[in-house]
Amino acid sequence: MKAETLCLHAGYSPKNGEPRVVPIVQSTTYKFDSTEHVAALFDKPTEYMYSRFANPTCDAVEKKIAALEGGVGAMLTSSGQAASLCSILNLCSAGDSFISSTCIYGGTVNLFSFTLKKLGIECIWVKADASEEEILAAFKPNTKCVFGETIANPALTVFDIEKWAEAAHKKNVPLIVDNTFATPILCRPFEWGCDIVIHSTTKYMDGHAVQGGGVIVDSGKFDWVKANKATGFFADMVEPDASYHGLNYTKEFGNAAYIIKARTQLMRDFGCYPAAQSAFYLNMGLETLPLRMARYCENALKVAEFFKKSDKIASVTYPGLPGDKSYDLAQKYLPDGASGVVSISIKGGRDAAVRFMDALKLASDEVHVADIRTCVLHPASATHRQLTDEQLVAAGIDGGMVRFSCGLENIDDIIEDIKLGLAAI
């Protein structure tokens, strides 16, 4: 099936007389006929047993997202940050390190720089446009994975997935890609060598700003046994898990070992699983995702072109705009569009940016992005406020930057609103 069809049909196939729409299973628990049956699930989890691990409504949505990305399995989380955290902790422990592109979401920068550091895990930062040789040179003997973002938030640089995947695989470690802004409608990182994909489903996948969420998707392509033999890494993927009655993930679940381990270890212990109703809302957003992504991209390109003509704008960043520094990479990885987010830098810096934003009537000033309604944010004052000046520069942010997230409104109305903002500068 093509993406448009998968968004409607993947993950759930009702039988005769069953609900056509994915039902909300509003239950934390499941009844079994014997103690032996329950005990078997704590040796090898193959069914629903408790909704901190899995839920039928969530499971249907997980299967749909896995199908969209072309993976073998997925696990929903309560937020995008939880997905980022669990994707790393499923591979790294205290004393380990991992490499990340510097151009990623500010909240993830904080998670990697400070919170994981407290847990004894080091993040090694490498510039997004680094050569393969520079990426390889950044590896340490304890580096266990690599992380990047398809379209960086809010720098909007396009991640060279293929180059970073080749570097990671030369060191026998997996590449994790945050595909939030692109969604599988615009880019499927697994097709370019990525091993694990994460999303903040709060953004385009949900689309309606009604609930937060995240997801981790396993490609099933990374050979954990081979990597273990080559590096000694990932022993808990290929050896018996003492915390789960000696379960051997690669032996019992083959190429789905990563995502099963994430569920049985991390979800069991952290409990960052979404409610069934949240998954139900997410599914409704997914059903219209292909239609919405096309409109977002169409509106954003016109907005970027309009900003480009203004003498009050110092720079416009949009990967789909000819001449953009990421344009060539966007043509490779995002031929159908570069999402609905445009970053601009307004002449006059922070004060001018604030005047522009405060004069807007249609666009909402809010801590959100990738909504059906147009919204704006001043990253240096909000989402990236905790970053140092050096980190802001590395993330491609300055005081005059405004993140402009195009909604689904008529483009003429969006442009008229922009004119109001520019007139206030």
C-alpha positions in Angstrom: 0.0 0.0 0.0 1.0 3.6 -0.6 1.3 6.1 2.3 -2.2 7.6 1.8 -3.7 4.1 2.1 -1.6 3.0 5.0 -2.7 6.1 7.0 -6.2 4.9 6.7 -5.9 1.1 6.9 -2.6 0.0 8.5 -2.5 -1.4 12.0 -6.2 -2.3 12.4 -8.4 -4.6 10.3 -11.8 -5.1 11.8 -13.4 -8.5 11.6 -17.1 -9.2 10.8 -19.3 -7.1 13.0 -16.4 -5.2 14.7 -16.0 -1.4 14.9 -14.7 0.1 11.7 -12.8 2.8 13.6 -10.0 1.8 16.0 -11.9 1.5 19.3 -10.6 3.0 22.6 -9.8 0.1 25.0 -10.2 2.1 28.2 -8.7 -0.6 30.5 -5.5 -0.9 32.4 -5.8 -4.7 32.9 -6.6 -7.9 31.0 -8.2 -11.1 32.4 -6.6 -14.5 32.0 -7.9 -18.0 32.6 -4.9 -19.4 34.5 -1.9 -18.3 36.6 0.3 -20.3 34.3 -0.8 -18.1 31.4 0.2 -14.9 33.2 3.5 -16.4 34.3 4.4 -17.3 30.7 3.9 -13.6 29.7 6.6 -12.6 32.3 9.0 -15.0 30.6 8.2 -13.9 27.0 5.8 -11.0 26.4 3.6 -11.9 23.5 0.2 -10.6 24.6 -1.4 -7.6 26.4 -1.0 -8.0 30.1 -0.9 -4.5 31.6 -1.4 -1.1 29.9 2.0 0.3 31.1 3.5 -2.1 28.6 0.9 -2.1 25.8 -2.7 -1.4 25.0 -4.8 -2.6 22.0 -5.6 1.0 20.9 -2.0 2.0 21.2 -0.9 -1.2 19.5 -3.0 -0.4 16.4 -1.4 3.0 16.1 2.1 1.6 16.7 1.6 -0.9 13.9 0.3 1.9 11.6 3.4 4.1 12.2 5.8 1.2 11.8 4.1 0.5 8.4 4.4 4.1 7.4 8.2 4.2 8.2 8.8 0.7 6.9 9.9 -0.7 10.2 9.3 -4.0 12.1 7.8 -2.5 15.2 7.1 0.7 17.1 6.5 1.8 20.7 4.5 4.9 21.6 5.7 7.1 24.4 4.0 9.9 26.4 6.1 12.7 24.6 8.7 13.2 22.0 11.3 13.8 24.7 10.5 10.4 26.2 11.1 8.9 22.8 14.5 10.6 22.5 15.4 9.5 26.0 14.4 5.9 25.6 16.0 5.6 22.2 19.4 6.4 23.8 18.9 4.6 27.1 18.0 1.4 25.2 21.6 1.4 24.0 23.7 3.4 26.4 24.5 3.0 30.1 26.6 5.0 32.6 30.1 5.2 31.2 29.0 5.2 27.6 28.9 8.0 25.0 27.1 8.7 21.8 27.4 11.3 19.0 24.8 13.8 18.0 24.5 16.4 15.3 24.6 19.9 16.8 21.5 20.9 14.8 18.7 19.4 16.8 15.8 20.6 18.9 16.8 22.7 21.9 15.0 20.5 24.4 16.9 17.5 23.1 20.1 19.5 23.4 19.4 20.1 27.1 18.4 16.4 27.6 21.7 15.2 26.0 24.0 17.9 27.5 22.8 18.0 31.1 20.3 15.2 32.1 22.1 12.3 30.4 25.4 13.7 31.7 24.0 13.3 35.2 23.3 9.7 34.4 26.9 9.2 33.3 26.3 9.2 29.5 28.3 11.6 27.4 27.0 13.3 24.3 29.8 14.1 21.7 28.6 17.1 19.6 29.5 17.1 15.9 28.5 19.8 13.3 25.7 18.7 11.0 27.8 19.5 7.9 30.9 17.6 9.2 32.6 15.3 6.7 32.5 11.5 7.2 36.1 11.7 8.3 35.3 14.3 11.0 32.4 12.2 12.2 34.5 9.1 12.5 37.2 11.0 14.3 34.7 12.0 17.0 34.1 8.4 18.0 35.5 7.2 21.3 36.0 3.5 22.3 32.7 3.7 24.3 30.5 5.4 21.6 27.4 3.3 21.0 25.1 5.2 18.7 24.7 8.3 16.5 21.8 10.8 16.6 20.4 13.4 14.1 17.3 15.2 13.0 15.9 15.0 9.4 14.9 18.7 9.5 16.4 20.5 12.4 14.1 22.5 14.7 14.4 25.5 14.2 17.6 25.8 12.2 15.9 23.8 9.4 19.1 22.3 8.1 18.6 19.0 6.4 20.5 16.0 7.9 22.6 14.0 5.4 21.2 10.7 6.6 23.2 8.5 4.2 26.6 10.0 5.1 25.9 9.8 8.8 24.6 6.2 8.5 27.7 5.1 6.6 29.9 6.6 9.4 27.9 4.9 12.1 28.0 1.5 10.4 31.7 1.7 9.9 31.9 1.8 13.7 29.2 -1.0 14.0 26.7 1.2 15.8 23.2 2.3 14.8 22.0 5.7 13.6 18.9 7.2 15.3 17.0 9.9 13.4 14.3 12.3 14.7 11.9 12.4 11.8 9.4 14.7 13.4 9.3 17.6 10.9 9.5 15.4 7.8 7.1 12.6 8.9 7.2 9.4 6.8 5.1 11.2 4.2 8.1 13.4 3.2 11.0 11.2 4.2 11.6 7.6 5.2 15.0 7.5 6.9 15.2 3.7 6.8 15.5 3.9 3.1 18.7 5.9 3.5 20.5 3.6 6.0 19.0 4.8 9.3 18.3 2.1 11.9 15.9 3.7 14.4 13.5 6.5 13.9 11.8 8.7 16.6 9.0 11.3 16.4 7.4 13.8 18.6 3.9 12.8 17.5 2.7 16.0 19.2 3.6 17.8 16.0 2.5 17.0 12.5 1.3 13.4 13.2 -1.3 14.6 15.7 -1.5 17.9 13.9 -4.4 19.4 16.0 -2.5 20.3 19.2 -4.8 18.2 21.3 -2.3 15.9 23.0 1.4 15.2 23.4 3.1 12.0 22.4 6.2 10.3 20.9 7.1 7.1 19.2 10.2 5.0 18.5 10.3 2.9 15.4 12.7 0.0 14.8 13.9 -0.7 11.2 14.8 -4.2 12.0 17.9 -3.8 9.8 20.7 -3.4 12.4 22.5 -6.7 13.1 23.0 -6.7 16.8 24.8 -10.0 16.9 27.3 -9.0 14.3 27.9 -5.7 16.0 28.4 -7.4 19.4 31.0 -9.7 17.9 32.8 -6.8 16.4 32.7 -4.4 19.3 31.6 -6.2 22.4 28.7 -3.6 22.6 25.0 -4.4 23.0 25.5 -7.5 25.2 22.1 -7.0 26.8 20.6 -7.4 23.3 22.2 -10.7 22.6 22.7 -12.2 26.1 20.0 -13.3 28.7 18.3 -10.3 30.4 18.6 -10.9 34.1 15.8 -8.4 34.8 13.3 -10.4 32.6 13.9 -14.0 33.6 16.8 -14.6 31.2 15.0 -13.4 28.1 17.3 -13.3 25.1 16.0 -10.6 22.7 17.8 -11.5 19.5 17.2 -15.2 20.0 13.5 -14.8 20.8 12.5 -11.8 18.6 15.2 -11.7 15.9 15.3 -8.4 14.1 12.7 -6.8 16.4 15.0 -7.2 19.4 15.6 -3.4 19.9 12.0 -2.4 20.1 11.0 -5.4 22.3 13.8 -4.6 24.7 12.7 -1.0 24.9 9.2 -2.1 25.9 10.2 -4.9 28.4 13.0 -2.9 30.1 12.4 0.8 29.7 8.7 1.1 29.4 8.3 -1.4 32.3 10.5 0.7 34.5 9.8 4.3 33.4 6.1 3.8 32.5 6.0 6.7 30.0 3.3 5.1 27.9 0.4 7.1 26.5 -3.3 6.6 27.4 -5.5 4.8 25.0 -7.5 8.0 24.3 -4.3 9.8 23.3 -3.5 7.1 20.8 -7.1 7.4 19.5 -6.6 11.1 18.9 -3.2 10.4 17.3 -4.8 7.9 14.9 -7.3 10.5 13.8 -4.4 12.9 12.9 -2.6 10.2 11.0 -5.6 9.5 8.8 -5.3 12.9 7.2 -1.5 13.3 7.4 -0.7 13.0 3.7 -3.3 15.6 2.8 -2.1 18.0 5.5 1.6 17.6 4.7 1.0 18.6 1.1 -0.8 21.8 2.1 1.8 22.6 4.8 4.6 22.4 2.2 2.7 24.4 -0.4 1.9 27.2 2.1 5.4 27.3 3.5 7.1 27.6 0.2 4.9 30.6 -0.7 5.6 32.2 2.7 9.3 31.7 2.3 9.2 33.3 -1.1 7.3 36.3 0.3 9.7 36.8 3.2 12.6 36.6 0.8 11.3 39.7 -1.0 11.1 41.8 2.2 13.9 44.3 2.9 13.1 43.9 6.6 14.2 40.3 6.7 17.9 39.5 7.1 17.6 35.9 6.1 15.1 33.2 5.2 15.7 29.5 5.9 13.5 27.0 4.2 15.1 23.8 2.6 12.6 23.8 -0.2 13.6 27.4 -1.3 16.1 27.5 -4.2 19.3 28.9 -2.9 18.9 27.6 0.6 22.0 26.0 2.1 20.1 22.7 2.5 18.3 22.9 -0.9 20.4 20.2 -2.5 20.0 17.8 0.4 16.2 18.6 0.5 16.0 17.6 -3.2 17.6 14.3 -2.3 15.8 13.5 0.9 12.6 15.6 0.7 11.6 15.8 -3.0 7.9 16.1 -2.1 8.3 19.1 0.2 10.3 20.4 3.2 7.5 20.6 5.9 5.5 23.7 6.9 8.1 25.5 9.0 10.1 28.6 7.9 12.8 30.2 10.0 13.5 33.9 9.4 15.9 36.3 10.9 14.6 39.9 11.2 16.8 42.9 10.8 17.1 44.7 14.2 17.5 41.5 16.2 15.4 40.5 19.3 13.4 43.8 19.6 12.3 43.8 16.0 11.4 40.1 16.1 9.2 40.8 19.2 7.4 43.7 17.5 6.8 41.5 14.4 5.3 38.7 16.4 3.2 40.9 18.7 1.6 42.6 15.7 0.3 39.3 14.1 -3.5 38.7 14.4 -4.0 35.3 12.7 -0.8 33.6 13.8 -0.6 32.6 17.4 2.4 33.2 19.6 2.7 29.9 21.3 5.1 27.2 22.4 4.2 24.8 19.7 5.0 24.0 16.0 3.5 21.9 13.2 -0.1 22.7 14.0 -3.1 23.0 11.6 -3.1 26.7 12.7 -0.3 29.1 11.9 1.9 29.8 14.9 5.1 31.6 15.7 7.8 31.4 18.3 11.0 33.3 19.3 13.4 30.3 19.9 16.1 32.3 21.7 13.6 33.5 24.3 11.6 30.2 24.6 12.5 26.7 23.5 16.2 27.4 23.3 16.4 29.8 26.3 18.5 27.4 28.3 21.3 27.2 25.6 24.5 29.2 25.9 25.4 31.7 23.3 27.8 29.2 21.8 25.1 26.5 21.7 22.7 28.9 20.1 25.1 29.7 17.3 25.8 25.9 16.9 22.1 25.3 16.6 21.8 28.1 14.0 19.8 30.5 16.2 20.2 34.3 16.6 18.2 36.9 18.5 16.3 38.0 15.4 15.1 34.5 14.5 11.4 33.7 14.4 10.1 30.2 13.8 7.1 30.6 11.5 5.0 27.4 11.4 2.5 27.6 8.5 -1.0 26.2 9.1 -3.7 25.1 6.7 -5.3 28.5 6.4 -5.8 30.2 3.0 -2.3 31.4 1.9 -3.7 34.8 1.1 -4.8 35.3 4.7 -1.4 34.1 6.1 0.4 36.6 3.8 -1.9 39.4 4.9 -1.1 38.6 8.5 2.7 38.7 7.7 2.2 42.1 6.2 0.8 43.3 9.5 3.8 42.0 11.4 6.3 43.6 9.0 4.5 46.9 9.1 5.2 47.0 12.9 9.0 46.8 12.5 
